Amino acid sequence: MDRESSKWTVVRQLLGKVLQQQTDEYKPEVYVRMLRNPSIRVFTLLKRRLKKSDNVWTEGFLNGGGLEMLLEAIDVISSRRVTKFSEALRLLECVLCIERLVNSKLGLSFLIQHDSHIKKLVKALDTTDTLVKKHVFDLLSALCVYSREGYRLTLNALDSYKTQKKQRYRFSLIVNELKSADDIPYRATLLAVVNCIIVANEEVKDRVTVRNEFIGLGILDLVADLRNIDDEKVIIQCDVFDDEKQSDDDEIVKLNPGCVDINNHREVFNAVFHKVYNTPLSDIFLNVLQTLLQFDPNNPISDVQWNIVETSVKRAFLIDEKQIKRAELQGAKLEELPQYVGSSELFCRKLIAKAQNKPKVKPPKEILLLDPKRSMNTNIFLKQFKESHSEIVAMIKEGDIDKIGPERLRGLQKILPVEDEVTMLKEFDGDKEKLGNAEKFYVELIQLQAFDTRINGLVLKDEFKQDVSAIRPNIESVVNACQHLLHNESFEMFLRYVLETGNFMNAGGYAGDAKGFKISSLNKLRDTRASNPRVTLLHYLVEEAEKRDKDALAFVGELYPDLNRASKFTIDALTAEVKDVEDSVSKLDKNLKNCPADVKNQLKSFLQEAKTEIKSLKKDFKTIDSWTKKLVKYFCENEKSFKLDECIETLNTFCENIQRCKKENEERKVQEEKAERRKKQKLAAAKASPKQPTRPIEQEEDNILDRLRAEIRQGINLRKTAPSSG
């Protein structure tokens, strides 16, 4: 039996070799015909043949429609989302065949000849198989840096995929994969795609625009998380992303010397605002902002609206005086100029069409005096009561908040009849039995003397304690923050260290011997970068301060809790809250003078307690004023321009930045140690196998794809490679 088995094994091996020799001798057109039945077996044979093929055979296969057949196979296999293992394997083999085919100048040229080629290739991404997606993204990365045409077609394909899958943004696919993927090599590939898409742009403004698209999708947080992965390929791509971003930021600064940070939304907005402030243009600017405010970012149509706005603004910038004069001579309006087509409809006022005359409706059986909406809201509210109208009014007269219920009490306040409604109901001399339910309730209610004062007073009584309970802790947090700022030694030491470092850096200049600095400038420490793009002056100060004294940053933990609470509101807002409460109490006190004795007795003790509490709150505000003056003196600030709110907000952000820098310093130290170990390993490997000189990519004929992918993984020469095709 064993002899028989071994005999058939030898026969199968011999047959396999014969078949392999036969298929290796097949002409290109034979393989093209075989692809009409795109099985795993066919793809495996073709992949092996492509590995051995020369340029003549490859050109014959391409000219015979071989690439189109492979892409058509992807289109067919991916017509439904690929989840089965067998289909995923078939798709993978097909993608691997395409990789082999385009691993040359000839193959790549064929691939980027038609827009549809890359669109069909991208369809292979609609699978759950990570390996398939990794190979496709690898290929897309290479196309981006190979040529401008390859980059254009890649973006077009991503746009097409976005539309096909009804996604909102063209880079959502990449970022979502990066968020959900567990496979580390796959995540490195995805970040490499991001880098290639960004750096393939020659102009810095284009790179910044594309990068901002990724930033809007949360790429910065993802890169920060990826840095914690101990994998050389991932770290390389993180370094490329950060280095390229820093390089572009520096270039933007050089292009805009002395200007605002054009990547900072708030700074740009403030710059525009100050340009038009106190000019007739300010009203136009406000109208534009009011229109933009109506855009709902959760609605996909807002993407189109924002694109129209962007295009219109760019066109408006290009308009010149000659076009305006020409339009005036021809009697055209400004919005009829080509630059404004599309924007006029977006920003014009909408005309409200006049309502058509409605057919007459038969009069209802019951008499409705109130506005229909008012009547409906009142009836809906009254359903909360099981009691009759007279019983509800009796509860109001009794003044028992617990019996009525706080929520129902506030509901009663919202539906209180206004003066015109009271007058109308009192003057009604018809059959009151025919009145609607809401009207009957109001008729019952207005018979109770001082009904509105009773309800408003009970609501105020119920809400007063809640309001004061919310205000007092906020006042205490402000006072505590001021006290800690004035009496914290480690904070004072750190400020002194900041001053010393600033004087050292500015030695020899006009700011080299400063006696102090403004508190508002503390957060600018994070804007001053070192040669390492991930290190700022604040990172350096935090690191060096801890080297001097391990407790140098103790002030952060001591100050931050109160600063954080106090930064969530403003003194003006607190003052306004107290003023509102005081006005409500004063109004109630005034209205009670003309009320029956039972109402006065119900609310008398509450009023006395409320007045005492308000006096106490006012005293607390005087305490805040006193601490504010002490801070002004302590920080040597201008008393007229100093605002406690801004100071607290600045220092709260400063503490948060220090916490962030401390954490990033610790992470960077670990990463640098790992990077140093990897560097030593690479040097040792380089010595063991000396590197051979390589030719420029545009001079290569074969293995172009392999070389491009290798360079991308190493993070080298991404900014520009081969010239544009054609």
Residue pairs with C-beta under 8 A, 6 or more apart in sequence:
20 48
23 45
23 48
23 49
24 48
24 49
24 52
26 49
27 60
28 57
28 60
28 61
28 64
28 66
29 60
29 64
31 42
31 45
31 46
31 49
31 61
31 66
32 61
32 64
32 65
32 66
32 69
34 42
34 45
34 46
35 42
35 46
35 66
35 69
35 70
35 73
36 69
38 69
38 73
38 76
38 77
38 90
38 94
39 90
40 86
40 89
40 90
40 93
43 90
43 93
43 94
43 96
43 97
44 93
46 97
47 93
47 96
47 97
47 100
49 57
50 58
50 61
50 97
50 100
50 101
51 100
53 61
55 104
55 106
55 701
58 101
58 104
58 106
58 107
59 106
61 67
61 101
62 101
62 106
62 107
62 110
66 101
67 98
67 101
67 102
67 107
67 110
67 111
67 117
68 117
70 94
70 97
70 98
70 101
71 98
71 116
71 117
71 120
71 121
72 120
73 94
74 91
74 94
74 95
74 98
74 120
74 121
74 123
74 124
75 120
75 123
77 87
77 90
77 91
77 94
77 124
78 91
78 123
78 124
78 126
78 127
81 126
81 127
81 128
82 88
82 91
82 126
82 127
82 128
82 129
82 132
83 127
83 128
88 127
88 128
88 129
88 132
91 124
91 127
91 129
91 132
92 129
92 131
92 132
92 135
94 124
95 121
95 124
95 132
95 135
95 136
95 139
96 135
98 111
98 121
98 139
99 135
99 139
99 705
101 107
102 108
102 110
102 111
102 139
102 705
103 702
103 703
103 704
103 705
103 706
104 701
104 702
104 703
104 704
104 705
105 700
105 701
105 702
105 704
106 701
108 143
108 146
108 150
108 704
108 705
109 725
111 117
111 118
111 143
112 118
112 143
112 147
112 149
112 150
112 153
112 725
115 153
115 156
117 153
118 140
118 143
118 153
118 154
118 156
118 157
119 156
119 157
119 160
119 161
121 136
121 139
121 140
121 157
122 136
122 140
122 157
122 158
122 160
122 161
123 161
123 164
124 132
124 133
124 136
125 132
125 133
125 136
125 137
125 161
125 173
126 165
127 133
130 181
130 183
130 186
133 177
133 186
134 183
134 185
134 186
134 189
137 174
137 189
137 190
137 192
137 193
138 189
138 192
138 709
139 705
140 154
140 157
140 193
140 196
141 189
141 192
141 193
141 196
141 708
141 709
141 712
142 150
142 196
142 705
142 708
142 709
142 712
143 150
143 151
143 153
143 154
144 150
144 151
144 154
144 193
144 196
144 197
144 200
145 151
145 196
145 199
145 200
145 708
145 711
145 712
145 718
145 720
145 721
146 697
146 704
146 708
146 721
146 722
147 721
147 722
147 723
147 724
147 725
148 200
148 724
148 725
149 724
149 725
149 726
150 725
151 197
151 200
151 201
154 197
155 170
155 197
158 170
158 171
158 173
158 174
159 170
161 167
161 173
162 168
162 169
162 170
162 172
162 173
165 173
167 173
168 300
168 303
169 213
169 216
169 217
169 303
170 213
171 194
171 197
171 213
171 214
171 217
172 217
174 190
174 193
174 194
175 214
175 217
175 218
175 219
175 222
177 186
177 190
178 187
178 190
178 191
178 194
178 219
178 222
179 218
179 222
181 187
181 190
184 229
184 231
184 233
184 234
185 231
185 233
187 226
187 229
187 234
188 231
188 233
188 234
188 236
188 237
188 713
191 223
191 226
191 234
191 237
191 238
191 241
192 237
192 240
192 712
192 713
194 214
194 219
194 241
195 237
195 240
195 241
195 244
195 712
195 715
195 718
196 712
196 718
197 210
198 207
198 210
198 211
198 214
198 241
198 244
199 207
199 240
199 244
199 718
199 719
200 718
201 207
201 210
202 720
204 248
204 251
204 252
204 255
207 244
207 248
208 248
208 252
208 263
211 245
211 248
212 263
219 241
223 238
223 241
223 242
226 234
226 237
226 238
227 235
227 238
227 667
227 671
228 667
229 235
230 674
232 678
233 713
235 671
235 674
235 675
236 713
236 714
236 715
237 715
239 715
240 715
240 718
242 533
242 534
243 533
244 718
244 719
245 533
246 529
246 533
247 533
249 263
252 262
252 263
253 261
256 262
259 271
260 267
260 268
260 270
260 271
261 267
261 268
262 268
272 285
273 285
276 282
276 284
276 285
287 347
288 347
291 346
291 347
292 309
295 302
295 305
295 306
296 302
305 346
308 342
308 343
308 346
309 343
309 346
311 342
312 339
312 340
312 342
312 343
312 346
315 338
315 339
315 340
316 339
316 340
316 343
318 339
319 337
319 339
323 337
323 339
324 334
324 337
327 333
327 334
327 336
327 337
334 340
335 343
335 344
335 348
336 344
365 434
366 434
366 435
366 436
367 430
367 431
367 434
367 435
367 436
367 439
368 375
368 435
368 436
368 439
369 424
369 425
369 428
369 435
369 436
369 439
370 378
370 421
370 436
370 438
370 439
370 442
374 438
375 436
375 438
375 439
377 415
378 415
378 438
378 441
378 442
379 436
379 437
379 438
381 411
381 412
381 414
381 415
382 392
382 437
382 438
382 441
384 408
384 411
385 391
385 392
385 408
387 395
389 440
389 441
389 444
389 445
390 444
392 441
392 444
392 445
393 444
393 445
393 447
393 448
393 451
395 403
395 404
396 404
396 412
396 445
396 448
396 451
396 454
396 455
396 458
397 448
397 454
397 598
399 454
399 458
399 598
399 599
399 602
401 409
401 458
401 461
401 462
404 412
404 458
406 462
409 455
409 458
409 459
409 462
410 459
412 455
413 455
413 456
413 459
416 451
416 452
416 455
416 456
417 425
417 442
417 445
417 446
421 442
422 442
422 446
425 439
425 442
425 443
425 446
426 446
428 435
432 440
432 443
435 443
445 451
448 454
449 595
449 596
449 599
450 591
450 594
450 595
450 596
450 599
453 588
453 591
453 592
453 595
453 599
454 595
454 599
454 602
456 588
456 591
457 588
457 591
457 592
457 599
457 602
457 603
457 606
458 602
460 584
460 585
460 588
461 603
461 606
464 581
464 585
464 606
464 610
464 613
467 577
467 581
468 581
468 613
468 617
471 574
471 577
471 578
471 581
471 617
472 617
472 620
473 565
474 565
474 566
474 569
474 574
475 574
475 617
475 620
475 621
475 624
477 562
477 565
477 566
478 562
478 566
478 571
478 574
478 624
478 627
478 644
478 648
479 620
479 623
479 624
479 627
480 562
481 559
481 562
481 563
481 566
481 648
482 624
482 627
482 628
482 630
482 631
482 644
483 627
484 558
484 559
484 562
485 491
485 559
485 631
485 634
485 651
486 627
486 630
486 631
486 634
488 555
488 558
488 559
490 551
490 552
490 553
490 554
490 555
490 558
491 555
491 558
491 559
493 549
493 552
494 541
494 545
494 552
494 553
494 555
497 541
497 544
497 545
497 548
497 552
498 517
498 522
498 525
498 541
499 514
499 516
499 517
501 537
501 540
501 541
502 511
502 514
502 517
503 512
503 513
503 514
506 512
506 514
516 636
518 637
519 635
519 637
519 647
519 650
519 651
520 646
520 650
522 650
522 651
522 654
523 650
523 653
523 654
523 657
525 536
525 537
525 538
525 541
525 657
526 536
526 537
526 538
526 657
526 661
527 536
528 536
528 537
528 538
529 535
529 536
529 537
530 536
530 537
530 539
530 540
534 664
534 668
535 668
536 661
538 657
538 658
538 661
539 661
539 664
539 665
539 668
542 553
542 658
542 661
542 662
542 665
543 665
545 552
545 553
546 552
546 553
546 662
553 658
553 662
556 655
556 658
556 659
559 651
559 655
560 652
560 655
560 656
560 659
563 648
563 651
563 652
563 655
564 652
564 655
566 648
566 652
567 648
567 649
567 652
570 645
571 624
571 644
571 645
572 645
574 621
575 621
578 614
578 617
578 618
578 621
581 610
581 614
582 614
585 607
585 610
585 611
585 614
588 603
588 607
589 607
592 599
592 600
592 603
592 607
624 644
628 642
628 644
629 639
631 637
631 642
631 644
631 647
632 638
632 639
632 642
635 642
635 647
637 647
694 707
697 704
697 707
697 708
697 721
697 722
698 721
698 722
698 723
700 707
708 721
711 717
711 718
711 721
712 718
